[in-house]
């Protein structure tokens, strides 16, 4: 201890340049790094930071088109706005706290206000190029990991005004990363929904929305299950869309100045409160808030001056005021919803009647479950005290304001051997394990009452803390970890059915994943290679040569804890469960988990044949 104190002196204190600090502590600027398997991984934040600048140009009335090209590792974004002032091109992408967003006259109601975004992209890219065109002249510069490598001279050009940004995320920071096209398309759809009239061309595909949040809900909600037509309301700097369906839970999409606030914030809380208050006043009945909001699908977009977010990644709005002279966000939203939604319901009696019926249906279902729910909660408390189904971690998603809480993960396994291996090799700070006992119940078509009556479902629901919605969700990533065989696939489908049937917002908000574990281990005395498919196995055999030892892992329990640590740590491979915008949950569940149909039988036979071929080859 004395030696440590002796070594702590003036030489121990360092002052980092902004570029160095960004590279040393990237999580402070872009959240978790990740490999692209999660929608909030850092590589998508980099893309967003660049596109946000182009969106801000469009919002200010400059440029109706943005061209985006993204390959495996290279990103190009070209807008047709005003272009960065040519004398400040280098400063705007390399000097912290430099940019046009500090001039409220040049950029009003912008999402990027602290002059950090593009600089972080630059510092975290192995190659970064910025190019600005203004009135027949072009200025460009190139960087490597934030260091200027090529200051190109000013030159004449016939190109249209605007800015081109090209970058490649640094693979020494973003390990084994890969862009998921579904995540990118979802991100781009949100941009056009929030900016009606804007065209984004992404990898040769055109994205355009004429009706804003109305189009968003049309694509997100199942039209066949909508209880009434979407209510679409617009006001000064505010836009709303609401409908009710038949799915359990609540589903919201909230935005501030074009930024998708995945964790909500002041505006979403006010929106949910305002709906309840307005509905109660309209029907003159004190309905339970859960009954009013049950099965709701809603979206809110707000534009405010100088928003305050709770992190650099801007996923949660923390600001209370709309601006220096504006009213509080909560009061503003309450006022707007009270007037606009009340007027709408008075003018549309058919919709008002359908909404009332949906609320009363939720009320009946809630009361019907009350007794079962109480008994189930008592059983869950007792189970938590006396069994070890859940091996918990220390940091939790919605409980701990710590950067690593985004890494909080619950592995759902089946059997003692598999759960034992993961438990011994996990990171106890961020990784928890829930062990199933046998195959879960096929709950397709059943009422939510079964969640409380079935012990496994009841305990899993309590472990996740999602009984009342996602606000209390304890793990950012819910990972289904089953064997890579037919039984494992069946368990996986049964768990997905449970989530999609009763907690669809857990899937829709990108929290559910499938753990990919190796099928083969190929090794000789010098090297071991883990392979996730047949092609990788063949490549490993060719690399190692001379008849290497080949092991086929039949189940997770056959992978030792020491080996498992390699697959759930930094090198974890997760396959996100992602719903396409035209996917209907009930139709999908009916296809996979309902009564047999010729199409489903063909699907199962084909997949069993693939598994059979793999098994035959392994033991040939």
N, C-alpha and C positions, 0 to 999 in steps of 0.2 A: 504493500500500500504506500509506504514511504517513497519507494522508487517511482511509482506512478505519479505521485504528487510532485516529485523532483523534476520529472520530465515535462510537466505541464507548465510552460512558460510562454514568452512572447512568440517564440518560434512555432508554437503549436497553433497559433491563430492565423488563419488564411482568409484572404478576400478573393472570392471567385469572380471572374468576369461573367456577365449574364449568360453567354454561350456555354461556358463551362458548367454553370449551375444547372442550366436546362439539361445538359447531357448527364450530369451527375445525379440529378433528382428529377427525372422525366415525369414521374408520377404526380408531382406537384402541378404540372402544366397540362398533362393529357390523361390523367387518371391511370388505370392499370395498363400495362403494356400488352400482354396477350399475344396470341398468334393469329387472330382473325376469326376464331371460332365463336366469339361473342360479339354482339352488336355494339357493346361499349368498349371494345378493345381500342388501344391507342391508334392503330393505323386508320381507323374510321374517323377518329377525332382529327387527325392530320388532314384527311380529305375534307372534312366539314369546315375546318378553319379556313381553308383556301376558298371553298365554295361560298362560305358566308360573306366574304369580301365582295364577290360577284353579285350575290343576292342584295347586299346593301346598295350597290350601284343601281340595281334594278328598282329597288324601293324608292330611291331618290329620283327615279324617272329617266335613268340612262341605261339603255340596253334591254332588249326584249328577248334575247337569246343567249344561252350559255352552252358551249360545247365541251363535253367531258369525255376523255378516253382513259380507261384504266385497264392495263394488262395485268399479268401476274404480279409485277412489282413496280411498274411505272405509272405515274398519275399525271395527266395533263388537263388543265382547266383553262379555257379561253372565254373571256367575256367581251362584250362590246360596249362597255361603259365609257367613262371619261379617260381611263388610263391614269396610272400614277404620274404625278408631276415629274417630268424627266430628270430634273436635278436632284430628286429625292428618292429615286428608285432603290438604290443600295441601302440608304438609311431605313426605308420603310420595311425592309425584310431582314435587317440585321441589328438595328439598334432598338433595344427595349424602350418602351414608352415613347415611341416615335410613330406618328400616323395621323391620318385625317380625322379619326373618330373623336379627337379632343376638341375639334371645332364643331360645335353643335349646329352651326348653320350649314356646314358642308354635309354632315351626316346626322339626321334626326332619327330617333327610334331605331338605332342600330343595335345589333346583338354584341358586336365586338367593341368594347370601350376602353380596354386597358393596354392596348398596343403590344400584346404578347403573342397572339395566335400565329401569324405567319413567321415570326421570328423563331418560335418553337419548332415549326415545320422545317425551317431552314436548318436549325441546329441539329435536328434529329434525322436528317436526310444525308445519305452518302453522296447524293448529287442533287443540286437544287438550281434551277434556272428561272429567272424572272425577266419578263420582257414587257415593256410598256410602249404603246403607240399613241401619240397625240399630234393631231394636225400635220400629218405628213412626215413626222420624225419618229424614230424608234431608238430606244435605249434598252440595252440588255446587260445582264451580269450573271455570272455563274459562281457557285459555292460548293465546297465539300465539307460536310459536317459543320456548317456555319461559318467556315473560313472562306473569304473571297479568293477565288482562283483566276477569274477572268473578268476584268472590267472592260467591256466592249465599248468602242467609241460610238458616239451618236451618229446615226445614218438616216438618209432619206428613205422613205418607203411609201408604197401605195396602199398598204394595208389599212383596214378600218381601225378607228380608235378602239382602245381597250387594253386588257392585260392578259398575258399568257403566263401561267405558272406551271412548271414541270418539276417533279421531284420523285426520288426513289427513297423510300424509308430505309434507314440504316439497319442492315441485317445483323450488325453486332449488338444492336439494342433490341430489335424486334426479331426474336429467334424463330426460324422456320415459319415465317408468317405467310399467309395466303388470303387474298381478298375473297370474301363470299359474295357472289353476284346478287344473291337474294337480299342481303343486308344493304348493299349499295343501291339496288333498285328501290327498296323501301324508303331509304333516306332521300332519294331523288323524288319519289312520289310526294313525300311530305313537303319538299320545297315547292313543287308546282301547285299542290293543294292550297298552300298558304300564300301563293302569289299568282292569283288568277290572271291569265294572259301571258304568263312567262312560258317560254319554250325551252326545255333542256334536251339536248341531243346527247344521249349516253351510249357509247359504243354502237352507234348506228341506229339506235332506237329512239323514237321521239316520245317525250313525256310532256303532257299539257293538260291543264284543268281549266274549265270555263266556270265552274260553280263552286270552287273552293272546298270548304268543309262538307258541303252537301255531297260532293263527289267522294270525299274521303270516307264518309260513313256508308255510302252506297257500295264501296269496295271492301270495307271492313266488316259490315254487318251482313247477315244472311237475309236477303230480301224476303224469302219465303216465310221466315219465322218472325218478321217484323210485325208487331201488334198494331202499328199505325204508321202512316207515311212520316218520313224524317221531318222534324221541325227544324227549320233553318232560319236563324235570326242574325241580322247584321246591324251594327251601330257604329258610332264614332270610335275607331281603333279597337273594336271588339267584334268577334264573330263566334256564333255558337251553332251546334247541330246536336240534336237529341232524338233518340228513339228507344223503344224497349223491344226485346226479343224474348226467346224462351230459354236461353242459356243461363246457368247459375252465375252469380257474381256480378261485379260491376266492371265495366271496361271504359277507360278514358284515354283520350289523346289530347295532351295539353301543350300549348306553344306560347312563347313570348318572343316577339320581334323575329318570328321565323325560326326560332330555336325550339327543337323538340325537347321539352322538359320531362324526361322519362321518369323522374322522381317527383314530379308535381311541384308543390310549393303553395305560396299564398293564393295564387289565382285559381288553382284547382280546388283547394279547400273552400274558397269562397263560392265557386261554381256549384259544388256539391251541397253546400249549406243553402244557397239561394234556391236551388231546385226544390228542396224539401219545404222551405218556408213558403214559396209561391204556390206549390201544390196544396199544401194545407190550407192556405188562405182561400184559394180558388174553390175547393170542395167544401170548405168550412168544416173540416174534420181533422182531428189530431192523429193522422196516420203515423205509424212507426217509421222512422227514417229509413230503416233497412228494407221495409216493404215498398217505399216509394222508389228507392234506388236499385232494388233487386232487378237483375236482368237488363239494366240500362246500358246503352252504348252512347257515349257522349264525346264531344270534342269542343275545345275552347281555344281560341287564338286571341292574344292580347298584344297591343303595341304600346309600349311605354317609353318615356324618356329616362335614360340613365338607370336601367334595371340593375338590381344587385343580386347576383347569384351566389349560392353557397359554396361553389368551387369553380376552378378555372374551366372545367368541362361543361359548366352551365346546364346541368341536368335538373337543378331545383331552384326555383325562384324564391329569393329571400326578401326582396324589397317590399316595403309597405306603402311607399308613396309612388304616385304615377310620375311625378316630376316635382320641380321646386315649388310650383304653385298648384299642383294637381291634387285631387281628392285621393283618399286612401284606396288602394286596389280593392280591398274587401268590400268597402262601401260602394265603390263604383260598380262592381260586378253585381252585387245584391240589388242595387237600384235598377240596373239595366234588365236583369232577369225578371225582377218583379213586374216591371212595366211591359216588356216585350213578350214574355211567355204568357202572362196573364191575358194580354190582348189577343194573342194567338189562340189560346184555348177558348176564349169567349166567341171568337169568330169561326172556330172550327169545332162544332159540337160533336161530330162523329169521332174526331181524334180525342176529344176530351172524354167521351164515353169509353173508348177503347183503353185509354190510359187508366181510367178508374177501374175497369175490369181487371187489368193486369196487376194493379196495386192490391186489389182485394184478393186475387188469386195468391199472391205472395203472402198476404196476411193469413189466409187459411192454411197454407203449407207451413208457415212458421209456427202457428199454434198447434198444428197436428204433430210437429216434431218436438215440441217443448219438453214433454215428459221424457222421451227417449234421449234427448240432448242432455238433460240434467243428469240422468243416470250414466251416460257415456262420459261426461266430464268428470264425474266422481271416479269412474273406472280408470280414466287416463291418469288422474292424479295419483291413484294408488299404484298403478303400473309404473309410473315414473320413479316411485320410491323403491319398488321391490324387484324390478327387472333391469336388464342391461340391453334392451333393444336399441337404445340410442347411446352411442358413444359421442358425446358432444364435443364441440371445439370452443375456444375461448372468445373469438371475435365473431360478431353477428351483424348481418346486413343492415337492418333497420334499428339496431340498438347501439352500435358503437360508431362514433365519429372518428374513424381511423381509416387511413388510405387502404389498408389491407382488408378492411371489412368487405370490399368489393370482391375479394377472393374467397369469401366464405362459401363453402361448398358442402352439400350433403350427398354422400354416396348411398344409394339405395341398393342393397345387395340381397341375395337369397342364399341361405345356408351358412353354417358356422365357419366353414373353412375359408370361403371367400371373404366374409366380413372380418374374419380373424387376420387374414393377410393384409387387407387394407388398413385395419385398425393399427397393426404393428408398424406399418410403413408410412402412415399419414403424417401431415403437419398438424400437430395438435392445436395450433393457433387458429387455423383457418379451415380445417377439414374434419367433418363429422361423418359418422357411419350409422345408418339405420338398417337393421337386419330383419328381413322378412322371414316368416315361417311358412314355407311352402308357396304354392302358386296363389296369387290374389284372386279374389272373386271377379268374374266377368260382370261388371256393373252396367253394361249397356242397356239402356231403356229403363233402368231402375230409378226410383226417386231418391232424393238426397238423404232420406231417412236411413238408408243403408250405410251411409258413411259413419253414422253413430252406432248402428247395430253391429257392424263388422269390426271386430277388435283391431285388426291390422290397419284398416283405413282410418279408424278413429285415432289410433296412436300416431300414425303418419301425419294426419292433419294437425295434431297437437305439436308434433315435433317441428313442423314447418311454421306453425302459428298463423294459419291462413283461414281459420274458421270465419272470421269477420271481414276477410278481404286481404289484399296484399300489403296494407300499411304496416302490418306487424311481421311480414315475412322475414325469417331469421337467416336465410341463406340466399345469396345472390344466384348461386348455381345449384340446381337440383339435378344430380347426375344418376341416371339409371345404369347400374353396373351389373350386367347379367352375362352368363356364359354365351360364347359365340356358337351356339348350336340351336337346334329346333326348339328345345325347351326354353332356352334363354330368350329366343325371339318371342315365344308365346308370353313369357312373363313380361317382357318389354311392352308388348301390345296391350296386355291387361293393365299395366301401370299407366300407359298413355291414355287408355280408355278412361281410367279413373280421373286423371287430370283434365282431360278434354270434356268429360261429362259434367264434372262438378266444380272444377276450378280452371275454366278455359283461359282466364286472364293470366294465369301463371305461364301458360304456353305462349299466348299471344304477346306477352311482354318479354319474351326471350329468356326465360329462366330455366328451361328444361333442356337437358342434353343427354346424349348417349355416350358412355365411355367406350372408346375404342382401345382394345387391348390386343397384343400380338397373337397371331394364330400359330406362329412357328418360332423356334429358336434354332439358329444355324450357327455352329461354332466349331473351332478347332482349338489347339492348345494356346494359340496366341490371341485370338479375337472371337468375340461373340456378337452376332447380329440378330436383332429381333425383327420379324417380318409380319406385316399386317395383311398381306394377301399373297396369292400364288406367284404373281410376277416378282414381288420383292424376294420371295423365297428362292426363285430360280436365279435372280441376280446375285444373291448372297452365296449360293452354291458355286456359281461361276467365279466369284471373287475369291472365295476361300480355297476352292479346288481340293483335289485329293480326298474325296469322299468324307466331307465334314459330318459331324454328328448333327442329326436333324430331330428336333423334338416338336411334336404337335401338341399344343395345349388344348386339352378337351374342355377344361373349365377354369374359372378364375382361381379356384382352390389349389390348382396344381402349380400356380406361380408363387414362388417363395416371397416372403415379405421383403427380403433384400432386393429382389427383382422388381417387385411391385412398386417400390419407391421410385424406380426410374420412369414408371408410366403414369404416376399421379402427381409428380412434382413439376419441375420446369418444363419437362418434355411431354406433359399430358396432352393427349389427343382427344378432343371432344367434338362430337357431331351434334350441332344444334338442331333442335326440333323446331322447324320453321314452317308456318302456315302460309301458303301462297295467297295472294290477295283474292283469288277467286275460289278458294277452298271453303266448302261448307262443312262444318264440323259434324252435323248430324248425318249428312250423306256419307261422309268418310267413315264414321263409326259404324253406320249401317252396313257399309261394304265389307269392312274388315271383321267386325265383331257381331253382326246380326246373323239372321238365318242364312244358311248356305244358298248361294246363287251360282249359276254356271261360271260367271266371271271370277268370283272369289275362289271357286274350286280350282279353276285354271291357274290362278295366281299362286295358290298354296302348292299345287302339284309342281309348278315350275320352280318355285323356291326350294321345295324339298329335293328336287332333282339336283339342283346346284349343290346343296349341302351333301347329298348322297355321293355326287361325283368327287367332291373334296375328300370325304371320308375314305372312299374307295382308293383314291390316289395315294393318300397318306399311308394306308396299310397294304398297298400293293407290293 
